Amino acid sequence: MRDDTRLLRRLDRALSAGVRRAGDRIACRVGCTECCVGPFPITLLDARRLAEGLRALRADDPSRAAAIERRALAGVRAMQRLFPGDPATGRLNEDEAARDRFFERHESRPCPALHPRTGACELYEARPLTCRTFGPPVRIGRENLPPCRLCFVGARPREVARCRVAIDVGLEDRLLRRMQRAGMPAVPETLVAFALVGR
């Protein structure tokens, strides 16, 4: 996991610089759950990190970890019907239309790592890359992704562009290819809930 730590360090360094440039245009705070509701695909690298984060929490605070596991299991049970992939493993397939219908059907389902009262992520240090990049405007490869709708409210396009962060996913791609050579499936995506129940 040393390479994953290096990946997160690079990513967090780049994002921190963008957030500093944006200042109070970034609305992200503990308790803001705009990006924590509704399932979304995560890589199996993210899934492994989440599982390790949950194991560490189980050692430090078994009751909090058990609550996350209960929420994750409830989510898995609710999402197995019409799951766009293998509901036994939680691996998503490549059928984009089926995925879109599924995500729309479950768009109000909170992430199981989200504390229901405080709105804090209980696995913050282990969160997926998507969670880390949501908020500020980012560029991944040649694609410019917009900021969260709660950030940069009323800002001019030039100001958004000035704060855009370029994300290099080359290291993540290499780590995923290494996992594939070790036997990971060709479609290396799942959901947070499935990652947290060990499927």
C-alpha positions as CSV (number, residue, x, y, z in Angstrom):
1,M,0.0,0.0,0.0
2,R,3.0,2.3,0.0
3,D,2.3,3.3,-3.6
4,D,-1.3,4.0,-2.7
5,T,-0.1,6.3,0.1
6,R,2.2,8.1,-2.5
7,L,-0.8,8.5,-4.8
8,L,-3.0,10.0,-2.0
9,R,-0.1,12.3,-1.0
10,R,0.3,13.6,-4.5
11,L,-3.5,14.0,-5.0
12,D,-4.0,15.8,-1.7
13,R,-1.1,18.1,-2.3
14,A,-2.5,19.2,-5.6
15,L,-6.1,19.6,-4.3
16,S,-4.9,21.6,-1.2
17,A,-3.2,24.1,-3.5
18,G,-6.5,24.5,-5.5
19,V,-8.5,24.9,-2.3
20,R,-6.1,27.6,-1.1
21,R,-6.5,29.5,-4.3
22,A,-10.3,29.2,-4.1
23,G,-10.5,30.4,-0.5
24,D,-14.1,30.9,0.7
25,R,-15.4,29.8,-2.7
26,I,-15.1,26.2,-1.5
27,A,-18.2,25.3,0.6
28,C,-16.9,21.8,1.7
29,R,-17.2,21.5,5.5
30,V,-17.9,18.7,8.0
31,G,-21.7,18.3,7.9
32,C,-22.1,19.2,4.2
33,T,-23.2,15.9,2.6
34,E,-23.8,17.0,-0.9
35,C,-21.3,14.4,-2.3
36,C,-22.1,11.7,0.3
37,V,-25.6,10.8,-0.9
38,G,-26.2,8.4,-3.8
39,P,-24.0,5.5,-4.8
40,F,-21.2,5.9,-7.4
41,P,-18.5,3.6,-8.9
42,I,-15.2,3.2,-7.1
43,T,-12.2,1.3,-8.1
44,L,-11.1,-1.9,-6.4
45,L,-8.0,0.1,-5.2
46,D,-10.5,2.4,-3.4
47,A,-12.4,-0.6,-2.1
48,R,-9.2,-2.1,-0.7
49,R,-8.3,1.2,1.0
50,L,-11.8,1.5,2.5
51,A,-11.7,-2.1,3.8
52,E,-8.3,-1.4,5.4
53,G,-9.7,1.8,6.9
54,L,-12.6,-0.1,8.4
55,R,-10.3,-2.8,9.8
56,A,-8.2,0.0,11.5
57,L,-11.4,1.6,12.9
58,R,-12.6,-1.8,14.2
59,A,-9.4,-2.1,16.2
60,D,-9.7,1.4,17.6
61,D,-13.5,1.8,18.0
62,P,-15.4,-1.5,17.5
63,S,-18.8,0.1,18.0
64,R,-18.4,2.8,15.4
65,A,-17.0,0.2,12.9
66,A,-20.0,-2.1,13.6
67,A,-22.4,0.7,12.9
68,I,-20.7,1.4,9.6
69,E,-20.9,-2.4,8.7
70,R,-24.6,-2.4,9.6
71,R,-25.3,0.5,7.3
72,A,-23.2,-1.0,4.6
73,L,-25.1,-4.4,4.8
74,A,-28.4,-2.6,4.7
75,G,-27.3,-0.8,1.6
76,V,-26.1,-4.0,-0.1
77,R,-29.4,-5.7,0.6
78,A,-31.4,-2.8,-0.7
79,M,-29.2,-2.4,-3.9
80,Q,-28.9,-6.1,-4.9
81,R,-32.2,-6.1,-6.9
82,L,-31.5,-4.9,-10.4
83,F,-27.9,-4.4,-9.6
84,P,-25.9,-3.6,-12.9
85,G,-23.4,-6.3,-12.5
86,D,-22.8,-9.2,-10.1
87,P,-24.8,-8.6,-6.9
88,A,-23.0,-11.4,-5.2
89,T,-19.6,-9.7,-5.5
90,G,-20.7,-6.1,-6.0
91,R,-18.7,-5.8,-9.2
92,L,-20.3,-3.4,-11.7
93,N,-20.6,-4.3,-15.4
94,E,-20.1,-1.9,-18.3
95,D,-23.7,-1.4,-19.2
96,E,-23.9,2.4,-18.9
97,A,-27.7,2.6,-19.3
98,A,-28.3,0.0,-16.6
99,R,-25.9,1.9,-14.3
100,D,-27.6,5.2,-14.9
101,R,-31.0,3.7,-14.1
102,F,-29.6,2.0,-10.9
103,F,-27.9,5.2,-9.7
104,E,-31.0,7.2,-10.3
105,R,-33.1,4.7,-8.4
106,H,-30.8,4.9,-5.4
107,E,-29.8,8.6,-5.6
108,S,-31.1,9.4,-2.1
109,R,-29.2,6.5,-0.4
110,P,-26.5,7.9,2.0
111,C,-23.0,6.5,2.0
112,P,-22.6,3.9,4.8
113,A,-19.4,5.7,5.9
114,L,-21.5,8.9,6.6
115,H,-22.4,9.4,10.2
116,P,-26.2,9.9,10.2
117,R,-26.2,12.6,12.9
118,T,-23.0,14.6,12.4
119,G,-22.7,14.3,8.7
120,A,-19.0,13.4,9.1
121,C,-17.2,10.8,7.0
122,E,-16.2,8.1,9.5
123,L,-13.6,6.7,7.1
124,Y,-12.3,10.1,5.9
125,E,-8.6,9.1,5.6
126,A,-9.5,6.0,3.6
127,R,-12.1,7.7,1.3
128,P,-12.2,7.0,-2.5
129,L,-10.5,9.3,-5.0
130,T,-13.9,10.5,-6.2
131,C,-14.7,11.8,-2.8
132,R,-11.3,13.6,-2.6
133,T,-11.8,15.3,-6.0
134,F,-15.4,16.4,-5.5
135,G,-15.7,20.1,-4.6
136,P,-13.1,22.1,-6.5
137,P,-13.0,22.2,-10.3
138,V,-10.6,19.5,-11.5
139,R,-9.1,18.4,-14.8
140,I,-8.5,14.7,-15.2
141,G,-6.7,13.9,-18.4
142,R,-8.3,16.2,-21.0
143,E,-11.7,16.4,-19.2
144,N,-12.6,19.5,-17.2
145,L,-15.0,18.6,-14.4
146,P,-17.1,21.3,-12.8
147,P,-17.0,22.2,-9.1
148,C,-19.7,21.1,-6.7
149,R,-22.8,23.2,-7.2
150,L,-22.4,24.6,-3.7
151,C,-18.9,25.9,-4.5
152,F,-18.0,28.9,-6.6
153,V,-21.6,30.2,-6.4
154,G,-21.8,33.4,-8.5
155,A,-18.1,33.0,-9.7
156,R,-17.1,34.0,-13.2
157,P,-15.8,31.2,-15.4
158,R,-12.3,32.8,-15.4
159,E,-12.2,32.5,-11.6
160,V,-13.3,28.8,-11.7
161,A,-10.6,28.2,-14.4
162,R,-7.9,29.8,-12.3
163,C,-8.6,27.5,-9.4
164,R,-8.9,24.3,-11.5
165,V,-6.6,21.5,-10.4
166,A,-5.0,19.1,-12.8
167,I,-5.1,15.5,-11.5
168,D,-2.5,13.0,-12.7
169,V,-4.1,9.6,-12.5
170,G,-1.1,7.8,-14.1
171,L,0.0,6.3,-10.8
172,E,-3.5,5.1,-10.1
173,D,-3.7,3.5,-13.5
174,R,-0.4,1.7,-12.9
175,L,-1.6,0.4,-9.5
176,L,-4.9,-0.8,-11.1
177,R,-2.9,-2.6,-13.9
178,R,-0.8,-4.2,-11.3
179,M,-3.9,-5.4,-9.4
180,Q,-5.3,-6.8,-12.7
181,R,-2.1,-8.7,-13.4
182,A,-2.6,-10.2,-9.9
183,G,-6.1,-11.4,-10.9
184,M,-8.4,-8.5,-10.4
185,P,-11.5,-8.5,-12.8
186,A,-11.4,-6.6,-16.1
187,V,-14.1,-4.2,-14.9
188,P,-12.5,-3.0,-11.6
189,E,-15.4,-1.1,-10.1
190,T,-17.7,-1.6,-7.2
191,L,-19.7,0.5,-4.7
192,V,-18.7,1.7,-1.2
193,A,-21.3,-0.4,0.5
194,F,-20.1,-3.6,-1.1
195,A,-16.4,-2.7,-0.3
196,L,-17.4,-2.4,3.4
197,V,-19.1,-5.8,3.7
198,G,-16.0,-7.6,2.3
199,R,-17.5,-8.8,-0.9
